[in-house]
C-alpha cells in the first residue's frame, strides 16, 4: 500500500473543501518573563469526512452538542506542543480543535489526517 497515491482524491474538486481556516497560536516567553501569544491564520483545502457525527447530550443544566470530523490534507496541522496550542479549525461555520494528527507520508506525496473535535460553546 505505500505506493498508493491519494493525491488525485485530495485535489479532486468533487471531494475537496476549499477555504478551511486554521488559526494557530504560538506561546513564547517574553523578555519580562511573561507569556506572549502570536496568532496566525492560514487558509487551506482538504477532504473533510465525518468522524462520529454530531451527538446531542441532554444534561440537567442544558444541552451540549458533541461531534468530530476528519480532515485529510497536505497542509500540516498540529494538536499542539510546547510552543503551539492546538490548531483551531473553522469549517462550515463551526469551530473545531485539532485533537490528533496522523501523518500518512508513506502514501504518494503524503498527507495528514487530522481528527478535529467540535469546540464547546462557552458563554
C-alpha atoms as a printed R data frame, in Angstrom:
    type eleno elety resid chain resno       x      y      z
1   ATOM     1    CA   UNK     A     1   0.000  0.000  0.000
2   ATOM     2    CA   UNK     A     2   2.886  2.515  0.345
3   ATOM     3    CA   UNK     A     3   2.753  3.044 -3.412
4   ATOM     4    CA   UNK     A     4  -0.885  4.187 -3.212
5   ATOM     5    CA   UNK     A     5  -1.099  7.836 -4.286
6   ATOM     6    CA   UNK     A     6  -4.197  9.564 -2.930
7   ATOM     7    CA   UNK     A     7  -3.196 12.970 -4.313
8   ATOM     8    CA   UNK     A     8  -5.852 12.718 -7.030
9   ATOM     9    CA   UNK     A     9  -8.589 12.372 -4.413
10  ATOM    10    CA   UNK     A    10  -7.168 15.106 -2.167
11  ATOM    11    CA   UNK     A    11  -7.126 17.526 -5.104
12  ATOM    12    CA   UNK     A    12 -10.409 16.437 -6.717
13  ATOM    13    CA   UNK     A    13 -12.900 19.333 -6.532
14  ATOM    14    CA   UNK     A    14 -15.733 16.810 -6.058
15  ATOM    15    CA   UNK     A    15 -14.249 15.833 -2.673
16  ATOM    16    CA   UNK     A    16 -12.183 18.848 -1.609
17  ATOM    17    CA   UNK     A    17 -13.459 21.559  0.704
18  ATOM    18    CA   UNK     A    18 -11.905 24.913 -0.141
19  ATOM    19    CA   UNK     A    19 -11.226 27.735  2.264
20  ATOM    20    CA   UNK     A    20 -10.869 25.818  5.534
21  ATOM    21    CA   UNK     A    21  -9.457 28.277  8.071
22  ATOM    22    CA   UNK     A    22  -6.749 27.312 10.559
23  ATOM    23    CA   UNK     A    23  -5.926 29.596 13.481
24  ATOM    24    CA   UNK     A    24  -2.558 28.837 15.060
25  ATOM    25    CA   UNK     A    25  -1.497 30.317 18.413
26  ATOM    26    CA   UNK     A    26   2.179 30.338 19.379
27  ATOM    27    CA   UNK     A    27   3.113 30.881 23.015
28  ATOM    28    CA   UNK     A    28   6.531 32.295 23.871
29  ATOM    29    CA   UNK     A    29   8.075 33.762 26.993
30  ATOM    30    CA   UNK     A    30   8.934 37.428 26.606
31  ATOM    31    CA   UNK     A    31  11.938 39.290 27.991
32  ATOM    32    CA   UNK     A    32   9.856 40.209 31.026
33  ATOM    33    CA   UNK     A    33   9.204 36.523 31.800
34  ATOM    34    CA   UNK     A    34   5.528 36.714 30.877
35  ATOM    35    CA   UNK     A    35   3.900 34.587 28.198
36  ATOM    36    CA   UNK     A    36   3.185 36.244 24.864
37  ATOM    37    CA   UNK     A    37   0.878 34.827 22.237
38  ATOM    38    CA   UNK     A    38   1.127 35.252 18.489
39  ATOM    39    CA   UNK     A    39  -1.901 34.306 16.415
40  ATOM    40    CA   UNK     A    40  -1.661 33.498 12.705
41  ATOM    41    CA   UNK     A    41  -4.438 32.495 10.330
42  ATOM    42    CA   UNK     A    42  -3.997 30.174  7.353
43  ATOM    43    CA   UNK     A    43  -6.481 29.085  4.686
44  ATOM    44    CA   UNK     A    44  -6.105 25.630  3.163
45  ATOM    45    CA   UNK     A    45  -8.005 22.953  1.241
46  ATOM    46    CA   UNK     A    46  -8.725 19.400  2.303
47  ATOM    47    CA   UNK     A    47 -11.131 16.485  2.199
48  ATOM    48    CA   UNK     A    48 -13.464 16.566  5.202
49  ATOM    49    CA   UNK     A    49 -15.291 13.453  6.369
50  ATOM    50    CA   UNK     A    50 -17.433 12.681  9.388
51  ATOM    51    CA   UNK     A    51 -15.698 11.057 12.326
52  ATOM    52    CA   UNK     A    52 -18.528 10.194 14.682
53  ATOM    53    CA   UNK     A    53 -21.286 12.555 13.594
54  ATOM    54    CA   UNK     A    54 -22.979 15.047 15.861
55  ATOM    55    CA   UNK     A    55 -24.471 13.880 19.134
56  ATOM    56    CA   UNK     A    56 -26.908 15.701 21.332
57  ATOM    57    CA   UNK     A    57 -26.286 15.238 25.066
58  ATOM    58    CA   UNK     A    58 -29.106 16.394 27.291
59  ATOM    59    CA   UNK     A    59 -27.847 17.432 30.690
60  ATOM    60    CA   UNK     A    60 -29.806 18.816 33.642
61  ATOM    61    CA   UNK     A    61 -28.289 22.275 33.169
62  ATOM    62    CA   UNK     A    62 -28.582 22.402 29.380
63  ATOM    63    CA   UNK     A    63 -27.864 20.740 26.052
64  ATOM    64    CA   UNK     A    64 -24.437 20.041 24.609
65  ATOM    65    CA   UNK     A    65 -23.717 19.087 21.015
66  ATOM    66    CA   UNK     A    66 -20.625 16.941 20.512
67  ATOM    67    CA   UNK     A    67 -19.038 15.959 17.256
68  ATOM    68    CA   UNK     A    68 -15.855 15.367 15.313
69  ATOM    69    CA   UNK     A    69 -14.605 15.489 11.756
70  ATOM    70    CA   UNK     A    70 -11.583 14.118  9.905
71  ATOM    71    CA   UNK     A    71  -9.573 16.379  7.615
72  ATOM    72    CA   UNK     A    72  -7.249 14.826  5.034
73  ATOM    73    CA   UNK     A    73  -4.847 17.439  3.691
74  ATOM    74    CA   UNK     A    74  -1.262 18.166  2.709
75  ATOM    75    CA   UNK     A    75  -1.345 21.269  4.943
76  ATOM    76    CA   UNK     A    76   0.420 20.365  8.192
77  ATOM    77    CA   UNK     A    77  -1.930 20.659 11.192
78  ATOM    78    CA   UNK     A    78  -0.937 20.327 14.847
79  ATOM    79    CA   UNK     A    79  -2.616 19.032 18.005
80  ATOM    80    CA   UNK     A    80  -0.291 21.293 19.967
81  ATOM    81    CA   UNK     A    81   3.110 21.058 21.616
82  ATOM    82    CA   UNK     A    82   5.317 23.082 23.952
83  ATOM    83    CA   UNK     A    83   5.428 26.022 21.525
84  ATOM    84    CA   UNK     A    84   1.939 25.995 19.986
85  ATOM    85    CA   UNK     A    85  -1.599 25.484 21.186
86  ATOM    86    CA   UNK     A    86  -3.722 23.013 19.231
87  ATOM    87    CA   UNK     A    87  -4.823 24.425 15.888
88  ATOM    88    CA   UNK     A    88  -8.382 25.728 15.713
89  ATOM    89    CA   UNK     A    89 -10.321 24.990 12.539
90  ATOM    90    CA   UNK     A    90 -13.327 26.807 11.111
91  ATOM    91    CA   UNK     A    91 -15.318 24.734  8.638
92  ATOM    92    CA   UNK     A    92 -18.927 25.314  7.566
93  ATOM    93    CA   UNK     A    93 -19.407 27.988 10.264
94  ATOM    94    CA   UNK     A    94 -18.401 25.609 13.065
95  ATOM    95    CA   UNK     A    95 -15.271 25.752 15.193
96  ATOM    96    CA   UNK     A    96 -13.152 22.659 15.835
97  ATOM    97    CA   UNK     A    97  -9.947 21.900 17.730
98  ATOM    98    CA   UNK     A    98  -7.353 19.521 16.276
99  ATOM    99    CA   UNK     A    99  -7.174 16.703 18.822
100 ATOM   100    CA   UNK     A   100  -4.992 14.224 16.931
101 ATOM   101    CA   UNK     A   101  -2.884 14.147 13.776
102 ATOM   102    CA   UNK     A   102  -1.841 11.055 11.881
103 ATOM   103    CA   UNK     A   103   0.931 11.558  9.326
104 ATOM   104    CA   UNK     A   104   0.435  9.445  6.229
105 ATOM   105    CA   UNK     A   105   3.626 10.445  4.466
106 ATOM   106    CA   UNK     A   106   4.125  6.953  3.038
107 ATOM   107    CA   UNK     A   107   1.232  7.294  0.569
108 ATOM   108    CA   UNK     A   108   2.263  9.005 -2.674
109 ATOM   109    CA   UNK     A   109   3.183 12.628 -1.985
110 ATOM   110    CA   UNK     A   110   1.864 12.226  1.558
111 ATOM   111    CA   UNK     A   111  -0.888 13.840  3.567
112 ATOM   112    CA   UNK     A   112  -2.029 14.451  7.140
113 ATOM   113    CA   UNK     A   113  -5.197 13.081  8.677
114 ATOM   114    CA   UNK     A   114  -6.383 15.346 11.467
115 ATOM   115    CA   UNK     A   115  -9.153 14.394 13.874
116 ATOM   116    CA   UNK     A   116 -10.929 17.565 14.975
117 ATOM   117    CA   UNK     A   117 -13.471 17.795 17.777
118 ATOM   118    CA   UNK     A   118 -16.243 20.350 17.870
119 ATOM   119    CA   UNK     A   119 -15.224 23.271 20.054
120 ATOM   120    CA   UNK     A   120 -17.541 23.610 23.025
121 ATOM   121    CA   UNK     A   121 -19.642 26.721 23.191
122 ATOM   122    CA   UNK     A   122 -18.783 28.741 26.261
123 ATOM   123    CA   UNK     A   123 -20.884 31.573 27.485
